[in-house]
Every structure is written in structure tokens, then in C-alpha cells.
Amino acid sequence: MATVFTRQRSAVRVCHRPPRETPAQRGFLRVRGRAPFASIRPDAREVAREFVREFLDSTRERRWTAGRSFLDHHGVSDERTSALRGATYRRDGRAVVELKSERPLDPDLLQLAGDGIRVAVAAGEPGADQLASDCAGALRERRWPGDELLANHLDSLAGRGPAALLRPLAVSLDELSEILEGDPIHGGGRIDRLTGEVWHRAQIDYAVEVGEEDPDDEDPDRWLWVDCEGSRDGYRDMEDFIATVADPHRAELLAVAIEGRGAFRRFRDVLHRWPDLVDRWYAFSDDRRIGRAREWLADAGYRPADAR
């Protein structure tokens, strides 16, 4: 059994709970009252950072694994998409060019492809300019949120258009979308304008609670604050996706599933009957989220920074 100290008013009590594998699985150790957490353990601030970091990392992993495990179990392969994500994350422009040269642009993955091609163009990889032109044309034809912004950015990188008057910020659009959409109570957060790091609301609250930072002493110009916009756009994504389903019976079942409370859960439950649609849905919804995050960032006066 693991011993955990919690502060309740002026007294410190000891409680016991079964040991867990990681601090993230244990959850956040909450501190209440006026006495600082540092009075319990001197390395409290570093422990708090690690708690928050592992919790957020494990949350992202669970969210991704929940969708992908069904695909893997049924033998649905998405190796090329995963490879493109990996190459973009590693800033491997050559790998991006090789992957996109082997496979036509997927109309449901143009935001992902465009970000990868940005890396390749910025690195001066042969063939990247033509890929940028093709992707920009496909984005303008599709016209989802954020598509025009990305198309213009690709054109400017390839020397075919003026650069947008937006400041570069090394921020992850995927992480931004996590705090921008979802539950308004727990969503929202901020972006560090200096580093591009995304802070979730829980991370901010916890840092203040354990004395990691004093909100009265913070530089107000350092942070770009993000209000959660809720799940309305996510619901609209489901409606738009259903409109693309060719099988009338499947489309009808999915349309019924999104009526009333619990629409997101029922939609996923029904969708998982058909492995061929599951992969399409994850690509579709991810690209929509990333595009909306790009659009929000542009409205704030920024764009994702390019690799150099």
C-alpha cells in the first residue's frame, strides 16, 4: 500500500491507497488550505510538473489508443498516415516527400499533409515545391476551416505568393485543439508566446495551487489565453461526416445515434461496427480540428512556425 499525505485545513493526515503504476494514473495530489505543498515535500514543484506532464501525456495516449485499438484488432492498416505524422513531427522533409510521392493526396488529410509539406519546402527538399502547389490547390477546392490559410502559407513558402502578416509561433495545433474544443468547464488554457508551449487549465490551476507561480506577478504579455469553444464544431463534424457516407442504411443509423444527449458516445459505438468507416472518421475529424486551430491562431495574429 502506498502512503499519501494530504492537507486538510490545519492538520496533516495519512491515507492509504493501492499503489498505481504512474503519478498520472494516481491523478493529481490535491492540496487544500493555506499551508504550501512545499511544507510536505521540498521538491513539490518538480513533482507537480511531473504529475501534470504525465497526466496530460497519458490522457492523449488513451484518447488515441481508444480509437486505434479497434482498427488494429480488425487489421485495418494506417501505416502510411502514421509514417507521415512521424516524419512531420521529426521535421524530416525528405521522408515527407517520399511518402507523398508514393501516395496521392487524401482529401480527408490535407491539413496533415500540408504541415508535412511545409517542413519539406522549408528544408529545400527536391520535389517539395510541386507537392506544395498540388496541396494548396486541393485545400482551396475543399474549403474547410483553415484550408485557405494553409494554402496561402504553402504558396508563400514556395515563392508563389506574398507572406501573410502573421507572427510565427512554435505551437502544436493538435495540442491547441485539445484546449480549444471539448468540455467548457475543464477546457481552455493558454499558450506561452515565448516557447509555444500549450498549458491546459488543469496544469495552470495546479501550478498556482502548489506555488509554482504567482498569478499577480506574471507578465501579462507572455501568455496567449485560450477560451474553450465547446463541442458544437465537433457535433457539426459528425453531421458533415454522415453526409459523406454512401451506404444509406449506415448513414441513417449514424444520424439516429447523434440525436439527444450522449451523441458522441453513441456515434462512436455505432461507427465501430464498420472498420472501413472508423479510419475515415478519425482522419476527417482530426483534419477538421487542426484546421479550426489554425484559423483560431490566425485570428489571434499568429501562424505555426516553420522548421529551418
C-alpha positions as protocol buffer text, in pm:
chain_id: "A"
residue {
  index: 1
  type: MET
  ca { x: 0 y: 0 z: 0 }
}
residue {
  index: 2
  type: ALA
  ca { x: 125 y: 350 z: -83 }
}
residue {
  index: 3
  type: THR
  ca { x: 118 y: 625 z: 179 }
}
residue {
  index: 4
  type: VAL
  ca { x: -13 y: 961 z: 57 }
}
residue {
  index: 5
  type: PHE
  ca { x: -10 y: 1281 z: 261 }
}
residue {
  index: 6
  type: THR
  ca { x: -295 y: 1526 z: 214 }
}
residue {
  index: 7
  type: ARG
  ca { x: -354 y: 1858 z: 389 }
}
residue {
  index: 8
  type: GLN
  ca { x: -698 y: 1922 z: 529 }
}
residue {
  index: 9
  type: ARG
  ca { x: -735 y: 2261 z: 696 }
}
residue {
  index: 10
  type: SER
  ca { x: -456 y: 2284 z: 954 }
}
residue {
  index: 11
  type: ALA
  ca { x: -400 y: 1912 z: 1005 }
}
residue {
  index: 12
  type: VAL
  ca { x: -199 y: 1665 z: 805 }
}
residue {
  index: 13
  type: ARG
  ca { x: -348 y: 1320 z: 783 }
}
residue {
  index: 14
  type: VAL
  ca { x: -221 y: 999 z: 631 }
}
residue {
  index: 15
  type: CYS
  ca { x: -440 y: 799 z: 397 }
}
residue {
  index: 16
  type: HIS
  ca { x: -368 y: 475 z: 218 }
}
residue {
  index: 17
  type: ARG
  ca { x: -448 y: 371 z: -134 }
}
residue {
  index: 18
  type: PRO
  ca { x: -336 y: 84 z: -355 }
}
residue {
  index: 19
  type: PRO
  ca { x: -19 y: 165 z: -549 }
}
residue {
  index: 20
  type: ARG
  ca { x: -62 y: 267 z: -910 }
}
residue {
  index: 21
  type: GLU
  ca { x: 183 y: 250 z: -1197 }
}
residue {
  index: 22
  type: THR
  ca { x: 248 y: 619 z: -1252 }
}
residue {
  index: 23
  type: PRO
  ca { x: 169 y: 956 z: -1094 }
}
residue {
  index: 24
  type: ALA
  ca { x: -55 y: 1023 z: -1393 }
}
residue {
  index: 25
  type: GLN
  ca { x: -268 y: 718 z: -1313 }
}
residue {
  index: 26
  type: ARG
  ca { x: -288 y: 821 z: -949 }
}
residue {
  index: 27
  type: GLY
  ca { x: -425 y: 1155 z: -1060 }
}
residue {
  index: 28
  type: PHE
  ca { x: -337 y: 1493 z: -918 }
}
residue {
  index: 29
  type: LEU
  ca { x: -248 y: 1513 z: -549 }
}
residue {
  index: 30
  type: ARG
  ca { x: -464 y: 1800 z: -436 }
}
residue {
  index: 31
  type: VAL
  ca { x: -351 y: 2049 z: -174 }
}
residue {
  index: 32
  type: ARG
  ca { x: -604 y: 2248 z: 24 }
}
residue {
  index: 33
  type: GLY
  ca { x: -571 y: 2516 z: 288 }
}
residue {
  index: 34
  type: ARG
  ca { x: -315 y: 2790 z: 329 }
}
residue {
  index: 35
  type: ALA
  ca { x: -7 y: 2582 z: 404 }
}
residue {
  index: 36
  type: PRO
  ca { x: 207 y: 2530 z: 93 }
}
residue {
  index: 37
  type: PHE
  ca { x: 263 y: 2187 z: -53 }
}
residue {
  index: 38
  type: ALA
  ca { x: 638 y: 2252 z: -20 }
}
residue {
  index: 39
  type: SER
  ca { x: 600 y: 2213 z: 359 }
}
residue {
  index: 40
  type: ILE
  ca { x: 515 y: 1847 z: 295 }
}
residue {
  index: 41
  type: ARG
  ca { x: 792 y: 1774 z: 48 }
}
residue {
  index: 42
  type: PRO
  ca { x: 1070 y: 2010 z: -55 }
}
residue {
  index: 43
  type: ASP
  ca { x: 1070 y: 1901 z: -419 }
}
residue {
  index: 44
  type: ALA
  ca { x: 700 y: 1978 z: -454 }
}
residue {
  index: 45
  type: ARG
  ca { x: 730 y: 2199 z: -759 }
}
residue {
  index: 46
  type: GLU
  ca { x: 919 y: 1944 z: -964 }
}
residue {
  index: 47
  type: VAL
  ca { x: 677 y: 1671 z: -853 }
}
residue {
  index: 48
  type: ALA
  ca { x: 385 y: 1891 z: -958 }
}
residue {
  index: 49
  type: ARG
  ca { x: 537 y: 1945 z: -1301 }
}
residue {
  index: 50
  type: GLU
  ca { x: 587 y: 1572 z: -1344 }
}
residue {
  index: 51
  type: PHE
  ca { x: 231 y: 1493 z: -1228 }
}
residue {
  index: 52
  type: VAL
  ca { x: 82 y: 1732 z: -1481 }
}
residue {
  index: 53
  type: ARG
  ca { x: 315 y: 1628 z: -1763 }
}
residue {
  index: 54
  type: GLU
  ca { x: 249 y: 1255 z: -1719 }
}
residue {
  index: 55
  type: PHE
  ca { x: -125 y: 1307 z: -1671 }
}
residue {
  index: 56
  type: LEU
  ca { x: -161 y: 1503 z: -1994 }
}
residue {
  index: 57
  type: ASP
  ca { x: 62 y: 1265 z: -2189 }
}
residue {
  index: 58
  type: SER
  ca { x: -133 y: 962 z: -2068 }
}
residue {
  index: 59
  type: THR
  ca { x: -465 y: 1132 z: -2147 }
}
residue {
  index: 60
  type: ARG
  ca { x: -357 y: 1194 z: -2507 }
}
residue {
  index: 61
  type: GLU
  ca { x: -230 y: 837 z: -2534 }
}
residue {
  index: 62
  type: ARG
  ca { x: -557 y: 690 z: -2401 }
}
residue {
  index: 63
  type: ARG
  ca { x: -762 y: 904 z: -2640 }
}
residue {
  index: 64
  type: TRP
  ca { x: -554 y: 791 z: -2937 }
}
residue {
  index: 65
  type: THR
  ca { x: -532 y: 427 z: -2829 }
}
residue {
  index: 66
  type: ALA
  ca { x: -907 y: 401 z: -2774 }
}
residue {
  index: 67
  type: GLY
  ca { x: -969 y: 468 z: -3140 }
}
residue {
  index: 68
  type: ARG
  ca { x: -669 y: 289 z: -3284 }
}
residue {
  index: 69
  type: SER
  ca { x: -705 y: -37 z: -3087 }
}
residue {
  index: 70
  type: PHE
  ca { x: -1025 y: -121 z: -3274 }
}
residue {
  index: 71
  type: LEU
  ca { x: -853 y: -65 z: -3608 }
}
residue {
  index: 72
  type: ASP
  ca { x: -554 y: -278 z: -3512 }
}
residue {
  index: 73
  type: HIS
  ca { x: -776 y: -559 z: -3384 }
}
residue {
  index: 74
  type: HIS
  ca { x: -961 y: -574 z: -3715 }
}
residue {
  index: 75
  type: GLY
  ca { x: -649 y: -548 z: -3927 }
}
residue {
  index: 76
  type: VAL
  ca { x: -719 y: -201 z: -4060 }
}
residue {
  index: 77
  type: SER
  ca { x: -380 y: -57 z: -4157 }
}
residue {
  index: 78
  type: ASP
  ca { x: -296 y: 311 z: -4145 }
}
residue {
  index: 79
  type: GLU
  ca { x: 82 y: 278 z: -4157 }
}
residue {
  index: 80
  type: ARG
  ca { x: 136 y: 548 z: -4418 }
}
residue {
  index: 81
  type: THR
  ca { x: -66 y: 806 z: -4225 }
}
residue {
  index: 82
  type: SER
  ca { x: 127 y: 722 z: -3908 }
}
residue {
  index: 83
  type: ALA
  ca { x: 452 y: 749 z: -4102 }
}
residue {
  index: 84
  type: LEU
  ca { x: 351 y: 1093 z: -4231 }
}
residue {
  index: 85
  type: ARG
  ca { x: 269 y: 1208 z: -3878 }
}
residue {
  index: 86
  type: GLY
  ca { x: 603 y: 1081 z: -3756 }
}
residue {
  index: 87
  type: ALA
  ca { x: 800 y: 1244 z: -4038 }
}
residue {
  index: 88
  type: THR
  ca { x: 626 y: 1577 z: -3976 }
}
residue {
  index: 89
  type: TYR
  ca { x: 691 y: 1558 z: -3603 }
}
residue {
  index: 90
  type: ARG
  ca { x: 1061 y: 1477 z: -3663 }
}
residue {
  index: 91
  type: ARG
  ca { x: 1087 y: 1757 z: -3922 }
}
residue {
  index: 92
  type: ASP
  ca { x: 1206 y: 1500 z: -4175 }
}
residue {
  index: 93
  type: GLY
  ca { x: 1132 y: 1675 z: -4503 }
}
residue {
  index: 94
  type: ARG
  ca { x: 1287 y: 1406 z: -4720 }
}
residue {
  index: 95
  type: ALA
  ca { x: 1063 y: 1137 z: -4568 }
}
residue {
  index: 96
  type: VAL
  ca { x: 758 y: 1357 z: -4625 }
}
residue {
  index: 97
  type: VAL
  ca { x: 840 y: 1397 z: -4996 }
}
residue {
  index: 98
  type: GLU
  ca { x: 896 y: 1023 z: -5037 }
}
residue {
  index: 99
  type: LEU
  ca { x: 568 y: 938 z: -4864 }
}
residue {
  index: 100
  type: LYS
  ca { x: 357 y: 1187 z: -5060 }
}
residue {
  index: 101
  type: SER
  ca { x: 522 y: 1092 z: -5390 }
}
residue {
  index: 102
  type: GLU
  ca { x: 415 y: 730 z: -5334 }
}
residue {
  index: 103
  type: ARG
  ca { x: 56 y: 812 z: -5241 }
}
residue {
  index: 104
  type: PRO
  ca { x: -193 y: 1066 z: -5381 }
}
residue {
  index: 105
  type: LEU
  ca { x: -319 y: 1340 z: -5153 }
}
residue {
  index: 106
  type: ASP
  ca { x: -601 y: 1209 z: -4933 }
}
residue {
  index: 107
  type: PRO
  ca { x: -888 y: 1463 z: -4934 }
}
residue {
  index: 108
  type: ASP
  ca { x: -953 y: 1391 z: -4565 }
}
residue {
  index: 109
  type: LEU
  ca { x: -588 y: 1451 z: -4464 }
}
residue {
  index: 110
  type: LEU
  ca { x: -491 y: 1774 z: -4637 }
}
residue {
  index: 111
  type: GLN
  ca { x: -411 y: 1965 z: -4317 }
}
residue {
  index: 112
  type: LEU
  ca { x: -179 y: 1686 z: -4204 }
}
residue {
  index: 113
  type: ALA
  ca { x: -22 y: 1659 z: -4550 }
}
residue {
  index: 114
  type: GLY
  ca { x: 16 y: 2036 z: -4577 }
}
residue {
  index: 115
  type: ASP
  ca { x: 202 y: 2061 z: -4248 }
}
residue {
  index: 116
  type: GLY
  ca { x: 436 y: 1786 z: -4359 }
}
residue {
  index: 117
  type: ILE
  ca { x: 493 y: 1956 z: -4693 }
}
residue {
  index: 118
  type: ARG
  ca { x: 568 y: 2284 z: -4510 }
}
residue {
  index: 119
  type: VAL
  ca { x: 855 y: 2101 z: -4342 }
}
residue {
  index: 120
  type: ALA
  ca { x: 982 y: 1970 z: -4676 }
}
residue {
  index: 121
  type: VAL
  ca { x: 962 y: 2308 z: -4852 }
}
residue {
  index: 122
  type: ALA
  ca { x: 1134 y: 2487 z: -4564 }
}
residue {
  index: 123
  type: ALA
  ca { x: 1413 y: 2228 z: -4581 }
}
residue {
  index: 124
  type: GLY
  ca { x: 1452 y: 2280 z: -4958 }
}
residue {
  index: 125
  type: GLU
  ca { x: 1379 y: 1917 z: -5046 }
}
residue {
  index: 126
  type: PRO
  ca { x: 1361 y: 1841 z: -5422 }
}
residue {
  index: 127
  type: GLY
  ca { x: 1002 y: 1796 z: -5536 }
}
residue {
  index: 128
  type: ALA
  ca { x: 857 y: 1976 z: -5233 }
}
residue {
  index: 129
  type: ASP
  ca { x: 752 y: 2286 z: -5428 }
}
residue {
  index: 130
  type: GLN
  ca { x: 535 y: 2080 z: -5664 }
}
residue {
  index: 131
  type: LEU
  ca { x: 379 y: 1897 z: -5371 }
}
residue {
  index: 132
  type: ALA
  ca { x: 306 y: 2234 z: -5210 }
}
residue {
  index: 133
  type: SER
  ca { x: 133 y: 2354 z: -5528 }
}
residue {
  index: 134
  type: ASP
  ca { x: -77 y: 2038 z: -5551 }
}
residue {
  index: 135
  type: CYS
  ca { x: -174 y: 2051 z: -5184 }
}
residue {
  index: 136
  type: ALA
  ca { x: -261 y: 2422 z: -5198 }
}
residue {
  index: 137
  type: GLY
  ca { x: -494 y: 2357 z: -5492 }
}
residue {
  index: 138
  type: ALA
  ca { x: -663 y: 2068 z: -5313 }
}
residue {
  index: 139
  type: LEU
  ca { x: -706 y: 2277 z: -4997 }
}
residue {
  index: 140
  type: ARG
  ca { x: -872 y: 2561 z: -5189 }
}
residue {
  index: 141
  type: GLU
  ca { x: -1104 y: 2316 z: -5358 }
}
residue {
  index: 142
  type: ARG
  ca { x: -1203 y: 2152 z: -5028 }
}
residue {
  index: 143
  type: ARG
  ca { x: -1254 y: 2482 z: -4837 }
}
residue {
  index: 144
  type: TRP
  ca { x: -1270 y: 2353 z: -4481 }
}
residue {
  index: 145
  type: PRO
  ca { x: -1185 y: 2587 z: -4190 }
}
residue {
  index: 146
  type: GLY
  ca { x: -816 y: 2678 z: -4203 }
}
residue {
  index: 147
  type: ASP
  ca { x: -767 y: 2542 z: -4556 }
}
residue {
  index: 148
  type: GLU
  ca { x: -725 y: 2880 z: -4726 }
}
residue {
  index: 149
  type: LEU
  ca { x: -474 y: 2986 z: -4460 }
}
residue {
  index: 150
  type: LEU
  ca { x: -262 y: 2675 z: -4512 }
}
residue {
  index: 151
  type: ALA
  ca { x: -285 y: 2704 z: -4892 }
}
residue {
  index: 152
  type: ASN
  ca { x: -162 y: 3064 z: -4879 }
}
residue {
  index: 153
  type: HIS
  ca { x: 119 y: 2965 z: -4645 }
}
residue {
  index: 154
  type: LEU
  ca { x: 232 y: 2687 z: -4879 }
}
residue {
  index: 155
  type: ASP
  ca { x: 228 y: 2928 z: -5173 }
}
residue {
  index: 156
  type: SER
  ca { x: 437 y: 3185 z: -4985 }
}
residue {
  index: 157
  type: LEU
  ca { x: 693 y: 2921 z: -4882 }
}
residue {
  index: 158
  type: ALA
  ca { x: 726 y: 2809 z: -5245 }
}
residue {
  index: 159
  type: GLY
  ca { x: 765 y: 3169 z: -5363 }
}
residue {
  index: 160
  type: ARG
  ca { x: 432 y: 3186 z: -5545 }
}
residue {
  index: 161
  type: GLY
  ca { x: 254 y: 3431 z: -5319 }
}
residue {
  index: 162
  type: PRO
  ca { x: 303 y: 3700 z: -5054 }
}
residue {
  index: 163
  type: ALA
  ca { x: 375 y: 3604 z: -4696 }
}
residue {
  index: 164
  type: ALA
  ca { x: 88 y: 3651 z: -4453 }
}
residue {
  index: 165
  type: LEU
  ca { x: 135 y: 3922 z: -4191 }
}
residue {
  index: 166
  type: LEU
  ca { x: 120 y: 3671 z: -3908 }
}
residue {
  index: 167
  type: ARG
  ca { x: 383 y: 3617 z: -3640 }
}
residue {
  index: 168
  type: PRO
  ca { x: 537 y: 3267 z: -3625 }
}
residue {
  index: 169
  type: LEU
  ca { x: 475 y: 3069 z: -3306 }
}
residue {
  index: 170
  type: ALA
  ca { x: 620 y: 2722 z: -3241 }
}
residue {
  index: 171
  type: VAL
  ca { x: 291 y: 2576 z: -3119 }
}
residue {
  index: 172
  type: SER
  ca { x: 137 y: 2234 z: -3177 }
}
residue {
  index: 173
  type: LEU
  ca { x: -200 y: 2275 z: -3346 }
}
residue {
  index: 174
  type: ASP
  ca { x: -303 y: 1935 z: -3214 }
}
residue {
  index: 175
  type: GLU
  ca { x: -239 y: 2045 z: -2855 }
}
residue {
  index: 176
  type: LEU
  ca { x: -410 y: 2379 z: -2918 }
}
residue {
  index: 177
  type: SER
  ca { x: -719 y: 2198 z: -3047 }
}
residue {
  index: 178
  type: GLU
  ca { x: -733 y: 1997 z: -2724 }
}
residue {
  index: 179
  type: ILE
  ca { x: -787 y: 2308 z: -2510 }
}
residue {
  index: 180
  type: LEU
  ca { x: -990 y: 2491 z: -2774 }
}
residue {
  index: 181
  type: GLU
  ca { x: -1265 y: 2229 z: -2804 }
}
residue {
  index: 182
  type: GLY
  ca { x: -1445 y: 1993 z: -2570 }
}
residue {
  index: 183
  type: ASP
  ca { x: -1587 y: 2043 z: -2222 }
}
residue {
  index: 184
  type: PRO
  ca { x: -1613 y: 2419 z: -2147 }
}
residue {
  index: 185
  type: ILE
  ca { x: -1578 y: 2353 z: -1773 }
}
residue {
  index: 186
  type: HIS
  ca { x: -1243 y: 2177 z: -1798 }
}
residue {
  index: 187
  type: GLY
  ca { x: -1121 y: 2313 z: -2131 }
}
residue {
  index: 188
  type: GLY
  ca { x: -933 y: 2627 z: -2217 }
}
residue {
  index: 189
  type: GLY
  ca { x: -584 y: 2728 z: -2118 }
}
residue {
  index: 190
  type: ARG
  ca { x: -301 y: 2939 z: -2252 }
}
residue {
  index: 191
  type: ILE
  ca { x: -3 y: 2940 z: -2488 }
}
residue {
  index: 192
  type: ASP
  ca { x: 342 y: 3061 z: -2389 }
}
residue {
  index: 193
  type: ARG
  ca { x: 426 y: 3320 z: -2655 }
}
residue {
  index: 194
  type: LEU
  ca { x: 799 y: 3267 z: -2593 }
}
residue {
  index: 195
  type: THR
  ca { x: 814 y: 2889 z: -2632 }
}
residue {
  index: 196
  type: GLY
  ca { x: 482 y: 2790 z: -2792 }
}
residue {
  index: 197
  type: GLU
  ca { x: 410 y: 2552 z: -2503 }
}
residue {
  index: 198
  type: VAL
  ca { x: 39 y: 2481 z: -2451 }
}
residue {
  index: 199
  type: TRP
  ca { x: -86 y: 2482 z: -2091 }
}
residue {
  index: 200
  type: HIS
  ca { x: -414 y: 2310 z: -2008 }
}
residue {
  index: 201
  type: ARG
  ca { x: -642 y: 2471 z: -1750 }
}
residue {
  index: 202
  type: ALA
  ca { x: -571 y: 2189 z: -1501 }
}
residue {
  index: 203
  type: GLN
  ca { x: -199 y: 2249 z: -1543 }
}
residue {
  index: 204
  type: ILE
  ca { x: -238 y: 2622 z: -1473 }
}
residue {
  index: 205
  type: ASP
  ca { x: -457 y: 2567 z: -1165 }
}
residue {
  index: 206
  type: TYR
  ca { x: -218 y: 2312 z: -1026 }
}
residue {
  index: 207
  type: ALA
  ca { x: 88 y: 2530 z: -1081 }
}
residue {
  index: 208
  type: VAL
  ca { x: -79 y: 2816 z: -892 }
}
residue {
  index: 209
  type: GLU
  ca { x: -201 y: 2587 z: -615 }
}
residue {
  index: 210
  type: VAL
  ca { x: 140 y: 2443 z: -532 }
}
residue {
  index: 211
  type: GLY
  ca { x: 317 y: 2779 z: -555 }
}
residue {
  index: 212
  type: GLU
  ca { x: 476 y: 2717 z: -892 }
}
residue {
  index: 213
  type: GLU
  ca { x: 374 y: 3066 z: -1000 }
}
residue {
  index: 214
  type: ASP
  ca { x: 207 y: 3373 z: -857 }
}
residue {
  index: 215
  type: PRO
  ca { x: -68 y: 3497 z: -1090 }
}
residue {
  index: 216
  type: ASP
  ca { x: -19 y: 3853 z: -959 }
}
residue {
  index: 217
  type: ASP
  ca { x: 346 y: 3855 z: -1067 }
}
residue {
  index: 218
  type: GLU
  ca { x: 301 y: 3710 z: -1416 }
}
residue {
  index: 219
  type: ASP
  ca { x: 392 y: 3910 z: -1725 }
}
residue {
  index: 220
  type: PRO
  ca { x: 53 y: 3958 z: -1896 }
}
residue {
  index: 221
  type: ASP
  ca { x: 218 y: 3982 z: -2239 }
}
residue {
  index: 222
  type: ARG
  ca { x: 377 y: 3638 z: -2208 }
}
residue {
  index: 223
  type: TRP
  ca { x: 55 y: 3439 z: -2237 }
}
residue {
  index: 224
  type: LEU
  ca { x: -195 y: 3395 z: -2517 }
}
residue {
  index: 225
  type: TRP
  ca { x: -513 y: 3288 z: -2340 }
}
residue {
  index: 226
  type: VAL
  ca { x: -748 y: 3036 z: -2499 }
}
residue {
  index: 227
  type: ASP
  ca { x: -1117 y: 3006 z: -2411 }
}
residue {
  index: 228
  type: CYS
  ca { x: -1281 y: 2672 z: -2474 }
}
residue {
  index: 229
  type: GLU
  ca { x: -1537 y: 2696 z: -2753 }
}
residue {
  index: 230
  type: GLY
  ca { x: -1721 y: 2379 z: -2658 }
}
residue {
  index: 231
  type: SER
  ca { x: -1823 y: 2080 z: -2866 }
}
residue {
  index: 232
  type: ARG
  ca { x: -2054 y: 2241 z: -3123 }
}
residue {
  index: 233
  type: ASP
  ca { x: -1796 y: 2218 z: -3401 }
}
residue {
  index: 234
  type: GLY
  ca { x: -1729 y: 1855 z: -3310 }
}
residue {
  index: 235
  type: TYR
  ca { x: -2101 y: 1781 z: -3340 }
}
residue {
  index: 236
  type: ARG
  ca { x: -2110 y: 1952 z: -3679 }
}
residue {
  index: 237
  type: ASP
  ca { x: -1819 y: 1731 z: -3786 }
}
residue {
  index: 238
  type: MET
  ca { x: -2031 y: 1423 z: -3717 }
}
residue {
  index: 239
  type: GLU
  ca { x: -2319 y: 1565 z: -3921 }
}
residue {
  index: 240
  type: ASP
  ca { x: -2092 y: 1650 z: -4213 }
}
residue {
  index: 241
  type: PHE
  ca { x: -1921 y: 1312 z: -4199 }
}
residue {
  index: 242
  type: ILE
  ca { x: -2255 y: 1129 z: -4206 }
}
residue {
  index: 243
  type: ALA
  ca { x: -2341 y: 1323 z: -4523 }
}
residue {
  index: 244
  type: THR
  ca { x: -2038 y: 1161 z: -4691 }
}
residue {
  index: 245
  type: VAL
  ca { x: -2138 y: 802 z: -4605 }
}
residue {
  index: 246
  type: ALA
  ca { x: -2252 y: 635 z: -4927 }
}
residue {
  index: 247
  type: ASP
  ca { x: -2448 y: 349 z: -4769 }
}
residue {
  index: 248
  type: PRO
  ca { x: -2799 y: 483 z: -4684 }
}
residue {
  index: 249
  type: HIS
  ca { x: -2852 y: 228 z: -4406 }
}
residue {
  index: 250
  type: ARG
  ca { x: -2527 y: 315 z: -4231 }
}
residue {
  index: 251
  type: ALA
  ca { x: -2592 y: 687 z: -4272 }
}
residue {
  index: 252
  type: GLU
  ca { x: -2938 y: 651 z: -4119 }
}
residue {
  index: 253
  type: LEU
  ca { x: -2809 y: 459 z: -3816 }
}
residue {
  index: 254
  type: LEU
  ca { x: -2538 y: 717 z: -3757 }
}
residue {
  index: 255
  type: ALA
  ca { x: -2786 y: 1003 z: -3792 }
}
residue {
  index: 256
  type: VAL
  ca { x: -3012 y: 846 z: -3529 }
}
residue {
  index: 257
  type: ALA
  ca { x: -2712 y: 793 z: -3299 }
}
residue {
  index: 258
  type: ILE
  ca { x: -2630 y: 1165 z: -3275 }
}
residue {
  index: 259
  type: GLU
  ca { x: -2976 y: 1268 z: -3161 }
}
residue {
  index: 260
  type: GLY
  ca { x: -3004 y: 1383 z: -2799 }
}
residue {
  index: 261
  type: ARG
  ca { x: -2763 y: 1358 z: -2507 }
}
residue {
  index: 262
  type: GLY
  ca { x: -2466 y: 1125 z: -2532 }
}
residue {
  index: 263
  type: ALA
  ca { x: -2442 y: 1179 z: -2908 }
}
residue {
  index: 264
  type: PHE
  ca { x: -2063 y: 1149 z: -2927 }
}
residue {
  index: 265
  type: ARG
  ca { x: -2050 y: 819 z: -2740 }
}
residue {
  index: 266
  type: ARG
  ca { x: -2337 y: 665 z: -2938 }
}
residue {
  index: 267
  type: PHE
  ca { x: -2185 y: 783 z: -3265 }
}
residue {
  index: 268
  type: ARG
  ca { x: -1856 y: 608 z: -3185 }
}
residue {
  index: 269
  type: ASP
  ca { x: -2035 y: 291 z: -3072 }
}
residue {
  index: 270
  type: VAL
  ca { x: -2234 y: 267 z: -3395 }
}
residue {
  index: 271
  type: LEU
  ca { x: -1942 y: 370 z: -3615 }
}
residue {
  index: 272
  type: HIS
  ca { x: -1721 y: 90 z: -3480 }
}
residue {
  index: 273
  type: ARG
  ca { x: -1944 y: -167 z: -3647 }
}
residue {
  index: 274
  type: TRP
  ca { x: -1773 y: -78 z: -3975 }
}
residue {
  index: 275
  type: PRO
  ca { x: -1392 y: -71 z: -3965 }
}
residue {
  index: 276
  type: ASP
  ca { x: -1371 y: 90 z: -4308 }
}
residue {
  index: 277
  type: LEU
  ca { x: -1554 y: 398 z: -4176 }
}
residue {
  index: 278
  type: VAL
  ca { x: -1363 y: 424 z: -3849 }
}
residue {
  index: 279
  type: ASP
  ca { x: -1033 y: 513 z: -4011 }
}
residue {
  index: 280
  type: ARG
  ca { x: -1202 y: 766 z: -4238 }
}
residue {
  index: 281
  type: TRP
  ca { x: -1371 y: 928 z: -3940 }
}
residue {
  index: 282
  type: TYR
  ca { x: -1050 y: 972 z: -3741 }
}
residue {
  index: 283
  type: ALA
  ca { x: -877 y: 1127 z: -4042 }
}
residue {
  index: 284
  type: PHE
  ca { x: -1178 y: 1350 z: -4114 }
}
residue {
  index: 285
  type: SER
  ca { x: -1225 y: 1474 z: -3757 }
}
residue {
  index: 286
  type: ASP
  ca { x: -853 y: 1526 z: -3690 }
}
residue {
  index: 287
  type: ASP
  ca { x: -812 y: 1737 z: -4003 }
}
residue {
  index: 288
  type: ARG
  ca { x: -1116 y: 1947 z: -3914 }
}
residue {
  index: 289
  type: ARG
  ca { x: -984 y: 2008 z: -3560 }
}
residue {
  index: 290
  type: ILE
  ca { x: -639 y: 2108 z: -3685 }
}
residue {
  index: 291
  type: GLY
  ca { x: -790 y: 2344 z: -3941 }
}
residue {
  index: 292
  type: ARG
  ca { x: -1002 y: 2517 z: -3677 }
}
residue {
  index: 293
  type: ALA
  ca { x: -700 y: 2554 z: -3450 }
}
residue {
  index: 294
  type: ARG
  ca { x: -505 y: 2710 z: -3739 }
}
residue {
  index: 295
  type: GLU
  ca { x: -790 y: 2953 z: -3801 }
}
residue {
  index: 296
  type: TRP
  ca { x: -812 y: 3047 z: -3432 }
}
residue {
  index: 297
  type: LEU
  ca { x: -438 y: 3108 z: -3420 }
}
residue {
  index: 298
  type: ALA
  ca { x: -454 y: 3332 z: -3727 }
}
residue {
  index: 299
  type: ASP
  ca { x: -736 y: 3535 z: -3571 }
}
residue {
  index: 300
  type: ALA
  ca { x: -501 y: 3591 z: -3275 }
}
residue {
  index: 301
  type: GLY
  ca { x: -230 y: 3714 z: -3514 }
}
residue {
  index: 302
  type: TYR
  ca { x: -9 y: 3404 z: -3532 }
}
residue {
  index: 303
  type: ARG
  ca { x: 75 y: 3110 z: -3755 }
}
residue {
  index: 304
  type: PRO
  ca { x: 263 y: 2785 z: -3683 }
}
residue {
  index: 305
  type: ALA
  ca { x: 638 y: 2841 z: -3713 }
}
residue {
  index: 306
  type: ASP
  ca { x: 827 y: 2675 z: -3997 }
}
residue {
  index: 307
  type: ALA
  ca { x: 1123 y: 2444 z: -3940 }
}
residue {
  index: 308
  type: ARG
  ca { x: 1458 y: 2582 z: -4053 }
}
